[in-house]
Amino acid sequence: MPRYDEVLEKPGKVRLMLGNVAMARGFLEAGVQFAAAYPGTPSSEIVEALAYASRRLGVPYVEWSVNEKVALEAACGAAIAGARAVVAMKHVGLNVASDPFFSISYTGVEGALVVVSADDPWMWSSQNEQDNRWYGLHAYTLTVEPTGSQDALEAAKLALEYSSKLKKPVLLRSTTRISHTRAPQRLGRLDLEKLKPSGRFHHNPSRWTLIPQYARRHKLRLIEYWEELQEKIHEFPLNRVEGVRGSGLAVVGVGLGYRYAKEAVEKLGLKDQTLIVKLSTSVPLPRRLAEDALEEGLVLVVEEGDP
C-alpha cells in the first residue's frame, strides 16, 4: 500500500515515493485546484493521494466520477472557468473520454488542464495494450512523458505549468513501471492559497461553442499553434542531450526508454562513444533534438509502446 501522508511532507525533504504519489505531489506544488478521476490500475493512486491531501487541508477540490468521460468533462469545466485542473485515468479510460478530449484541444482553457493517461504495456492489469501518445498526436496536444518515477514529480509539475502558460490541455503519459515503482523525490513548496478553487466562466460563444463556423477557425489556429510548439518544445526542462557528439551513434530514449537505454549503454561500456537524447516530450517531436540525433548517422530509438 502506498503512503499517502508523504504527499504532504515538508519542503526540502527527500522521500522514497511511488511514481503516482510523486505525480500528485507535483500537481500540488504546481497549484492544482480541481481533480477528478475514475479509478483504474495503474492510475488510481494519483487522485487517491490528492483526495488524502484534500481531506487534510480542505483543498484542492477532488471528486470520483461515474466514468472517465464525466471526469474529463468536469475537469474541462473547471479549466474553462480559470481553475488549474487534473484528470487521471488508465489508458482504456481515454477511449471513453476521447470525445471531450478532442474538443478541448480546439477551445483551449483559461486555467490549466492536465490529462493523465497511465498506459499499461504488456497488460499487467488490463484487457489490452495501447499507446495513448497517438491521442496526443491526433488531438494536437502536447504529450509529456516522465523518464521514470525519478522525475515523475517534476514532469507533473511542469505539465500543469505548461498548460497554464499555453492555455491548452497537456497529456501526461505514464506507464506501469513509472506509476508503480519508487524513487527518491526532493519535495518543493506547497502554497495553500494557490490550491483554493478560483475562477469564473466568461461567456464567449465563438470560443466555447464548437459549431462548424467556429470550429473551422479553431482548427486553423490549432495548426499554427502546433507548428510554433514544435520549434519551442526542445527547451522543455526534462529534455536534454548527453554523451559524446560525433561518435556516429545516437540513442534516443523516450520516456522510460531513456532509463533502459542509458543503463544498456553503460553496461556495454559505450558511455564515451554514444550520444544520448533524453526525450520527455514525444508529441510533438522537438525538431532540434531530432536533428541532433540524425547528425550522428546511426540512430537507435528506445521507447515503450508503438514506434
Summary of the structure (lengths in Angstrom):
residues: 307
radius of gyration: 19.0
end to end distance: 33.7
largest distance: 60.6
contacts: 1137
relative contact order: 0.15
helix: 46%
strand: 21%
